[in-house]
Amino acid sequence: MAKRYYYVYRDDDDNADLEGFDIPINEGDARRISRLVNMYEENILSMLDEEYQRKTKWSDKLADRMASFGGSWTFIIIFAAMLVSWMVWNAIPSTRRFHFDPPPFILLNLCLSFLAAFQAPIIMMSQNRQAARDKHEAIIDFAINYKAEQEIDDMQSHLHRIEGKLLQLEHPIENTKRENT
């Protein structure tokens, strides 16, 4: 999990403005906000991981581990070394007596076909589970974003109401200034 830090813009007096807002905050508050946001994200991610671990069967976990190994550089390197060794062993004339799969490597082709036949469904099962997990996380992200949007709309309506009241107070003050001049 990559940590995100919410930095603030600093001025010469070591004060700061929260990104996206013109709210002055000090260094301690900026660190506190960043820490709270990171803690909130970690809590959500840990709850999602716990739920995934609780709901996933051992066979699904095994398939996930197999798929992660089957899609790694370690697997590719080991598999390439085994293929090269197989072909070299069965193609070198000096080992002719020990050849178990002479060229055109029919046994090797059979083994590769079996590997592909079993590896593809396992990887697809793992991808389907990951897609379902991503969809679940996207729904949670949407809910959080929707709630944040509602909060922002609520704050904007309060700001517009306050602005309206300030304008109502400003008109009598301007009228009083004009009368005095």
MARGUBA-862995 format. One record per residue (C-alpha): residue number from 1; chain; x, y, z. Coordinates in steps of 0.02 Angstrom, whole numbers, plus 50000, padded with zeros to 5 digits. Layout:
! MARGUBA-862995
num cadena X Y Z
NUM A X Y Z
...
***
This chain:
! MARGUBA-862995
num cadena X Y Z
1 A 50000 50000 50000
2 A 50072 50168 49950
3 A 50052 50307 50078
4 A 49985 50472 50017
5 A 50036 50632 50102
6 A 49933 50788 50085
7 A 50056 50930 50077
8 A 50016 51111 50101
9 A 50082 51269 50021
10 A 50200 51366 50134
11 A 50235 51551 50139
12 A 50387 51644 50208
13 A 50318 51651 50386
14 A 50313 51459 50395
15 A 50124 51465 50385
16 A 50034 51354 50263
17 A 49877 51346 50158
18 A 49785 51182 50137
19 A 49792 51129 49955
20 A 49633 51183 49866
21 A 49580 51302 50005
22 A 49643 51469 50066
23 A 49643 51415 50247
24 A 49801 51462 50341
25 A 49866 51321 50451
26 A 50029 51294 50543
27 A 50155 51153 50521
28 A 50086 51049 50664
29 A 49909 51057 50595
30 A 49972 51008 50421
31 A 50059 50854 50493
32 A 49904 50812 50596
33 A 49790 50822 50443
34 A 49909 50714 50342
35 A 49921 50587 50483
36 A 49731 50579 50504
37 A 49701 50555 50318
38 A 49832 50417 50309
39 A 49762 50332 50464
40 A 49586 50337 50391
41 A 49647 50260 50226
42 A 49745 50125 50318
43 A 49593 50080 50423
44 A 49484 50060 50269
45 A 49615 49957 50178
46 A 49646 49845 50330
47 A 49458 49815 50348
48 A 49448 49769 50163
49 A 49596 49651 50181
50 A 49520 49570 50336
51 A 49354 49547 50246
52 A 49443 49472 50096
53 A 49540 49351 50206
54 A 49383 49302 50301
55 A 49275 49272 50146
56 A 49405 49188 50035
57 A 49413 48998 50036
58 A 49581 48909 50050
59 A 49564 48845 49871
60 A 49540 49024 49810
61 A 49691 49081 49909
62 A 49792 48940 49833
63 A 49736 48991 49659
64 A 49786 49171 49697
65 A 49959 49116 49754
66 A 49980 49006 49601
67 A 49925 49147 49486
68 A 50042 49271 49568
69 A 50188 49149 49549
70 A 50137 49105 49369
71 A 50143 49288 49323
72 A 50310 49328 49403
73 A 50484 49349 49332
74 A 50541 49208 49446
75 A 50423 49088 49358
76 A 50475 49150 49185
77 A 50661 49131 49223
78 A 50643 48958 49303
79 A 50527 48899 49164
80 A 50643 48965 49027
81 A 50792 48878 49110
82 A 50694 48714 49119
83 A 50643 48726 48936
84 A 50820 48762 48878
85 A 50889 48621 48987
86 A 50758 48499 48920
87 A 50797 48543 48739
88 A 50986 48543 48763
89 A 50985 48376 48856
90 A 50879 48294 48722
91 A 50969 48372 48573
92 A 51154 48349 48616
93 A 51223 48199 48523
94 A 51337 48147 48668
95 A 51184 48114 48779
96 A 51091 48016 48645
97 A 51083 47862 48756
98 A 50989 47962 48890
99 A 50867 48052 48775
100 A 50689 48035 48837
101 A 50612 48161 48716
102 A 50710 48176 48554
103 A 50672 48318 48435
104 A 50537 48375 48388
105 A 50506 48366 48577
106 A 50332 48290 48576
107 A 50334 48255 48764
108 A 50385 48436 48796
109 A 50239 48497 48689
110 A 50122 48385 48787
111 A 50187 48453 48952
112 A 50168 48632 48891
113 A 49990 48597 48836
114 A 49946 48526 49007
115 A 50026 48675 49092
116 A 49928 48798 48985
117 A 49767 48700 49009
118 A 49780 48711 49199
119 A 49866 48879 49218
120 A 49741 48980 49114
121 A 49585 48938 49218
122 A 49679 48965 49381
123 A 49736 49137 49324
124 A 49561 49179 49263
125 A 49486 49128 49431
126 A 49609 49240 49520
127 A 49574 49385 49400
128 A 49386 49366 49425
129 A 49408 49375 49614
130 A 49522 49526 49597
131 A 49395 49611 49484
132 A 49259 49580 49613
133 A 49371 49650 49749
134 A 49412 49803 49642
135 A 49227 49830 49611
136 A 49193 49822 49798
137 A 49332 49949 49831
138 A 49264 50061 49692
139 A 49093 50059 49774
140 A 49171 50110 49939
141 A 49270 50248 49851
142 A 49110 50308 49767
143 A 49018 50312 49934
144 A 49159 50411 50015
145 A 49168 50533 49869
146 A 48979 50553 49868
147 A 48978 50590 50056
148 A 49120 50715 50033
149 A 49025 50799 49891
150 A 48871 50814 50002
151 A 48976 50890 50140
152 A 49053 51015 50017
153 A 48881 51061 49950
154 A 48820 51086 50129
155 A 48969 51198 50168
156 A 48941 51297 50009
157 A 48759 51326 50053
158 A 48811 51386 50226
159 A 48941 51502 50147
160 A 48810 51572 50026
161 A 48691 51600 50172
162 A 48828 51690 50270
163 A 48873 51792 50116
164 A 48691 51843 50096
165 A 48682 51899 50277
166 A 48844 51998 50256
167 A 48772 52084 50104
168 A 48615 52128 50203
169 A 48725 52204 50338
170 A 48832 52294 50210
171 A 48686 52389 50129
172 A 48634 52484 50286
173 A 48816 52526 50324
174 A 48841 52595 50148
175 A 48679 52695 50162
176 A 48736 52767 50328
177 A 48905 52817 50252
178 A 48818 52906 50108
179 A 48703 53000 50224
180 A 48850 53059 50330
181 A 48946 53127 50181
***
